[in-house]
Amino acid sequence: MNDQVCLKIENITKRFDDFTAVDNVSLDVQRGEIFCLLGGSGSGKTTLLRMLAGFEKPTSGRIVLDGVDLADVPPFERPVNMMFQSYALFPHMTVEKNIAFGLEQERLGRDEIHRRVGEILAIVKMGNYAKRKPHQLSGGQRQRIALARSLVKRPRLLLLDEPLGALDRKLREHTQFELLNIQKQMGVTFIVVTHDQEEAMTLSTRMGVMDHGRIVQVGSPSDIYEFPATRFVADFIGSVNLFEGQVQEVSASRLRIRSEELGCVICADREVACTPEAKVWAAVRPEKIDMTRTPPAAVAAGAGPENLCRGVVREIAYMGDASVYLVTLDSGRVVRVTLPNDTRDTESRIARDETVYLSWTTGSPVVLTE
């Protein structure tokens, strides 16, 4: 095994009667990284996490942690801890007793337990709350105590199942960065299961997108967002406009795609192998589209209408830092455009029912063949 690989998942499958929850998944997780499993309900991410913890037995395949096959290792003997969404703190115990519980089960000495509990409380910045009970803490504080209890035994691998799902949006955003700092201090490998795209993008070193029991793409957050491999990934991660078309022309560096729904030709940098007349989809993120009241200068001067369409603004959602516009084209297709609100000048902003021109560069579309 590569010295940098902490966890190796080899062809793992899990079936429940006739239903395949996890379908032939293989994955390497690097030592010390935060790897996020992202997917919707029923995608198989939690089942995979439970197999890593030992709560479910794989139908086939292997799980190898630091060179050791975990097949016959029961959950309580694995150097793995799991933090649940509910936190599962003992309500009758104080904070320090909750954290010390696992160490007491291992029969460590009293002084060693006291030292390690104090260290982890300092790391999660909860030293002043050691004598409180869970009901006397806020949601964010309970989350940190659950994390401390999971880390105090110094596992090689920490599994987190929707760790921030119970927190409100503002606290969740704050806690994401706290979690990153704690992981960096401890150096423990994290695997995080979440359905929250923003959480996965913020936390992960790398992420795997799951669909119907399979990991359909693995990469860094920027790779997944900017270079989705399929329409499913493009549509699942963030917002996207997917335009169907046929390849009209292929050159060494460009693709020209006819799109009836746009009423124009899409010109895109060539990053995939395509043949003329092939059916493809061009994925364009809303923030990569320019929206103007007049056509770009090149078109006004007589250039061909590539990467340009016209429509009418039907809806506007003001989101604070940005506004989302829904533009209906002549074909009836609705295009989503996101523009930053970088000035306070509301008078100059495009309003509902205005006719607008949408355009983008050749580097904006990602051409997808499946």
N, C-alpha and C positions, 0 to 999 in steps of 0.2 A: 504493500500500500504506500502511496505517496506520503511523505512525512507531513505534508501540509493538509492532507485529508483526514478529518476527524471521523466523519460518518460516511459509510458507503452503503447505499441501498441498491440491491441487485435484483432486478426483475420481480419486485414484490407484487403479489396479487392477493386480494382478499374477496372471497365470495360469501354471501349469505344466501344459502339455498340457490335459487336461480339468478340472483342479483349480484352483479360484479361491482363492488364499491370502489376498489382500487385495482387498476388494470395494467399489470406489467410495468410498474414504475421503476426506473433506475435513476440514481442521483448521487452525486458526491457533494458533501458539505465540507467546506474548508475550516480548519481549526481557527477559533476566535471570531468567526463571522456571524452576522445576524442574517439568517436565511428565512425569508417569508414565503409561506404557502398561501397563495391568494386564489380564491374561487368562490362561486356562489353556493347556495344551499344545495347539498346533494352532490357536490363535485368530488368528494372523497378526501378532502384535506384533513378533516378531524379523524376519520378512520385511519389514515396514514399516521397521524400523530399518536393515536392510541396504540398502534402496533409498535411504534418506537418506544413507548412507555412500557409495553408489555401487557397492556390491558386487553389487547386482541392478538390472536395468533395468526400469522400469515397463512393463507392457503398454499402459497408457494413463494419461493424467493428467499433471499438472505438479507439480514441487517447486521452490519459489521461496524462496531465502535472501537476505534483505536486498535484495530487488528483482531478484536475478539468477536466471534459470532455469538449474537445474543439469542439465538433460537431457543436454547434450553435454560436461559437465565431468567428467573422470575422477577417481577417488577421491583420487589423490595431489595433485590441484590444487584440491580443495575446501577451504574454510576450516572443515573439520569433522574432528574426531578421534573415535575410537571406543575405548572401554575394554572389553575382553573379560572374561568371567567367569574365565577361566583366568589372566588378567593378562599372559601371553605375554612375560614378562621374559627377557632374554638371560642364560642361566645363567653364561656365562663372563665377563660384564662386571660391574664394580662398580655400585653404586647410581648414582653420579654419571655413569658412562659410559652406563648404561641411559637416564637422563634426557636426557643430552646428545645421544644418537644422532640424533634427528630434527633438532636444530639443526645438527649437523655435516653432515647430508644437504643442508641448505639453504645450506651453506658460509658460515655466520656466522663472524665473527672470534672468535679464542680468548678474548679478554677478555669479549666480549659473551656467549659461551656460559657462561663461568665465572660471570659476574654473574647470568644468568637461572637457571642451575641452583641457585646459592646462594639466590636469592630463593624459588624454589618449594620447596626443601628446608626453608626456614624456615617457609613457610606450612603444610606438611604435618607439621611438627615432626619431621623426620628428618635434621637437619643432622649429628648425631653418628654417622650410619650411612653416610656418603657412601662410605667405602672398603670397605664390606662387599659380599659377593655375595648374590644372592637366597636361596641355601640357608642362609645364616646369619641369615635374618630369620624372624619369625613370620608367620602368615597375615595378620594385621592390618597388619603393617609392609609386607608385599609389596603389599597392596591400596593402601596410601598411595603407594608408589613408582610403581605402575602409574597411579594418578591423577595424580601429579606429572608423569610422562612425557607423559600425555595433555594436560595443561594448559600445559606449558612453552612450547609453540608458539603459545599464545594463540589458540586456535580461536574462531570466533564461535559454534560449536555443538559441544557435547560429547555423544556418545551413549554410554550406559552399559548394557551387556547383563548383567542379573542381577549387579550389581557386588558385592553382599555375600553372594551365595549360598554361597561357600566358607567363610564364617566361622561359628563357633558362635554360639548364640543371644545370650549375654551380650556377646560382642565385637561382634556385629552391631548390637545396640541402641546400644552406645557409639559405633560408627563412623557410624551414621546421623546423629548430632548433629555429629560431626566433619565429615562431608560437607556438611551444611548450612552450617556456619561457613566452610568453604573456598569453597563456591560463592558465599556472600555477599561474601567478600573479593575474589574474582576477578571477579564480575559476569558470568560466562559462562552462556549459556543451556544448561540440561541437559535431555536427554530420557532418561528411565530406563525400561528394559523390565524388568518383574518379574512373577512369579506370586505374590509374597508380599504379601498384603493389608496387613499391618501395616507393611511397609517402604514401600509406596506411600502409605499414610495419613500416615506420619511425614515422608516426604521432600517430597511434592508440594505445589506451590502449587495446581495443578489436576491432575486425572487423567482418563484416558479408559479406559473399560471396553470390552474387545474380545471379540467372540464371532463365530465363523465368518467371520472376515475383515472384520467391520464394527465401527465404534465405536458402541456402543449407547447410551452416555451419557457426557457430559463435564461436569465440575463440580469444585468444591472437595471435599476429602475429607469435610467435614461435610455438604455438599449430597448427595453420592452416598450416604452412610450414612443420613442422616435422611430423604431424599426420593428413594428409588430410583424409576426410571421404569417398570421392568418387574419381573416375578417373577424373571427371570434375575439382574438386578442385585441385587435384594433378597437373593436366596439366595446369590449369589457373594460379596458383601461382608459379612463378619462372620456371626453366627448370627441366624436369624430364624425365627419361627413364621408360616407362611402358612395362613390359614383361609379356606376357600372358602365362599361364601354367595350369596344373592340379595338385591338391594336391595328393601327393604320399603317404605321411606318416604324422600322427598327433601324437605328444607326449605332455606331460604336458607343456613343455616349448618351443618346436620347431615345425616348419612346414617344410616339405621337398616337393618341388614343381618341377615337371618335366616341362622343358621349351624347346620345339623343336627349337624355334628361337634362343635361346642362345646356344643350344647344351650342356647343363649342367643342374645339379640339383641346384635349389635355396634353400638354407637353411636359414630360417628366424625365428627370435623370434616370438613366438605365442602371438598375441595381439588381434586376432579376432577368432570367432568360425567358424571352417571349418570342413567338412567331407571329407574323402578320395574320390578322383575322381572329386571333385568339381572344377569348372572353376573359376580361380582367376587371379588377376593381381598383380605383384610385382612392386612397384614404388621405383626407386632408383635415388636419386639426383646425378647429375654429379660430384659434389665435394666430394661425398662419395665413389667414385670408385678410386682404386689404379691402376696405369698403369706402367708396368715394361717391360724391354726387355727380361727378363727371368722369368720362372714360379716361384711362391713362393716356398720357401724351402720345405714345407710340401708336395706339389704336386711332386716336383722333387724327393722326397724320397719315392714316391709310394702311397701317400694318394689319396683318390678319388677326382675327379674334381668337388667339390661343390663350388658354388659362384666363378667360374673361367671360363673364355672363352678367345679365341684367335682371333685376327683380325689384320687388316692392317690399319695404319693411312692414311686417304685419304685427310683430310683438317685440317688446323690449323689456328685459329684466335687469333692473339696477342692482348690482351685487356689492356695491361699495368700491372695491378696488378695480372692478371691471364691470362692463355691461354686456349682456348677451342679447344678440339680435336674431330674430327669425325672419328670414327673407324668402318670399315666395317668388320663384322664377316663372317665366311665361309658360313653361311646361307643367307647372303645378308643383314641382319639386320644392321642398322647403330646405334651405341651407342655414346652418347655424354659424354665426360669426361672433367672436369674442374680441372686444376692443378694450384696452386699458383706460380707466378714467384718470389720466395723468394731469389733468388741469381741472380747475373749479369752474371753468367757463361752460356753463350748461347751455347757453344760447346757441353755441356753434355746433352742438351735437346733433347728429342725424335723428329725426323724429319718425314716429309712425306714419305710414302711408306715403313716405318719400320714395321716389324711384332712385335706385342706387346701382352702382357697378361693383362687382366682386372680382378680384384678381389675386393671383398668387404666383410665386416664382417656380421655376422648374425643380428646385430642390424641396419644395413643400410636399408634393404628393409622394406617398409610398404605394407602389404598384404591387397588388396582391393577386396571386393566381388561384387561391383557394380560400 
